[in-house]
Amino acid sequence: MKTIDFSLMVAELVKAEPQVAQILSGLGLENLVSPEALKVMGNIMTIPRAAAMKGLDLTQVVAAFEAQGFQVVNGAQAPQENLTCQMTGHFDMSMELPAGHPISLLRLENAGLEKVLDILQVECGADKETDAPRVIKALQEVNALRSHYAKKEELLMAQLYKYGVTGPSQVMWNEDDEIKKELGVLTRAVMEDADNVLLYRGRIAAVTSRARSMIAKEEKILFPLCLRFYTAEEWLLIYRDFGEMGMAFVENPPKWQEGEEWAAKELAKVREQDILAGRIQLPTGELTVKQLSAIFSLLPLDLTFIDAEEKLRFFINEGRVFPRPLAALGRDVAECHPPHIVPVVRNLVADFKAKKRTSLEVARYIMGKPILVKYMAVYDEAGEYMGTLEAVQDCSHILEKFAQR
């Protein structure tokens, strides 16, 4: 007799025994065992929890597996408090979200994005003569999804790590990067030569399909997950960063009144803090915190500092090259990057700690702009590693000045 452990994740069970997927489908849980769902939900969902969310009696589920020759272990009903979505302070997924709520805004962006994707799908279809100027315009517009993905990644997906939910970040973040990279390549190609529209029509149709598939993943998997776990206060914190990171595909987005009032109160608290009038003594002089903050705001740079424990402790985002939400403060550096980049970041920090190198410069074009990124190790007077400073600068205006001369 085969044994099935109901305490294991669904994805693990299906990989070990494909028949599990057939049984779950027969119980009405086919949406959980589709290839797409297994990559995300399957890695964080057990059979008892899935049954509870579907409203199935667990004894019925156990009986279905036993009827197929399985011996079920750890098949007791999970405690109700671990299964409910109606936790105090959390949003009920069945309720209508207020206008301007972060998920409402992201859904508005998706609706706007789909309109642009519709144009590309029609124009790049096999049975239509392609309108090259229309495709070029739509491709330029669709690149605004970078803003949408940034909010999704920085404000939603990274926050899921706190709840032990890593599936969406591991799967979606990499796919987001692939979509953005392909869009960048195709956009540059068609802008250099309009005749490339016909040459790349198949690839444009393919990336359009991938972007549309990502919308479905967000709506069916990511958004419900976030609504399930995040508290009301966490949604307010997320909303606070939306304005800074900007909206895409939406004109005059609605305001979330509760979020606006909360953000205004929090800002007032910061301005009233006595420490802002305090002075910082430096080797070459002193500054008040207000003066230092004002100076930082004038720097045409994005600065990010992670401490010796690899936690993000400080940033300024005046250069506006990469979005950086306040919600990222205190996060592990690994939670601020796509999974495939994390080993690179870890290795660089390890080199800084071991003093194999003290800095690294990377110069590349991002969306047609010359961007210089410099990573610098920070040491104290005794030479002990204190952290890493990242400085990001858009060099467009610098190059323009030199070109004039």
C-alpha positions, 0 to 999 in steps of 0.5 A: 500500500502506498503512503501519502503524508498530508503534512507535505506540500501538494507540489511535493506530493504530485512530483512523487506520485502523479496520481495525486493530481488525478485524485485532487482533480476528481475532488474539485481541486483541479485549479490547484494541480495545474502546472502553473498553480503547482509552481506557486500555490503547490509549494505553500499549500497542503491538502488539508488546507486546500480542502478547507479553503474549498469547503471540503470535508477532510474525511471525504478527501481521506476516503478518496485517497484510501479508495485508490490504495493510499494510506493517509498519514497526518490526515487530521483536520488542521486547526481552524485558526490556521485555515481561516482567511478572516483573521483580525485586521485582514481583508476578507477576499470576498469583500469589495475592496475600496477604490484606491486600495493597492490591489484595486490600483494594480487591477486598474493597471492590469486592465489598462495593460490589457488594452495595449496588449490587445493592440499588439495581439491583433496587429501581430496576428497571422491573419492580418497585415501588420501596421508597423507604426501602431505596433511601435507605439504600442510596444513603447507604451507596454514598457510601462509595465516595468512600473507595475512589476516594480510595485508588485515585486517591491511592495507585494512579493517581497513582503510575502517572505515574512510569512514564509511564502516564497513561491511567487517571488521565486517564479514570478520575479524571474519571469518578470525579468524575462518579459522586461528584457525581451520587451527592451530588445524588441522595442529597441529593434523596431525603433531602430528600423520599422521594418524589424516589426515584420521580422520580429512579429512572432516574438512580439506576439509571444511576449504579449502572450507571456505578459497576459499570462502574468496578469492571470497569475497576479489576479488568480494567485498573487493578489489572493495570497496577499489579501489572505496574509497582509494586515490592514496596517501592512496595506496602509504601508504599501499604499504609502509607497504607491505614490512614490513609485508611480502609476502605469496605464491609469490616468487620475487613479482614485485615492484611498481615503483611509490610506491618505489620512494614515500617510498624512498622520505618519508624515506629521509624526516624523516632522514633529520628532525632536531628533530632526532639530539635533546635530550630527558631529562629523570630522569636518563639521556638523549638520542638523538632521534637517540640513543633512536630509535637505542636502541628500534630497539634492543629490542626483543619485540613488543611494542604498546602504545595507548593514553588516547583517545584510539588512537594508537600512537607508536609501535616498531615491532622488535619481529615480533610476530604480524604485525603492519603497519605504517598505523595503527598510529592514528587509534582508538584501535577498528579499530586495532582488530577483532570485537569480541575482541573489547569489551574485549579491551574496558573493559580492558582499562576501568579497567585501567582508573578506576584503578581496575587493572594496568596490565594483562599477557596472555601466550599462544602458537601461531603457536607453539611458546610460546608468552607472552603478557603483558598489562600495564596501564601508569599513570603520576606523579599525577596518571592520566591515560595516556594510555596502553602499550602492550608488546609482546615477543616470549619466545622460545629462553628463554625456550631453554636457561633454557632447556640447563641448 
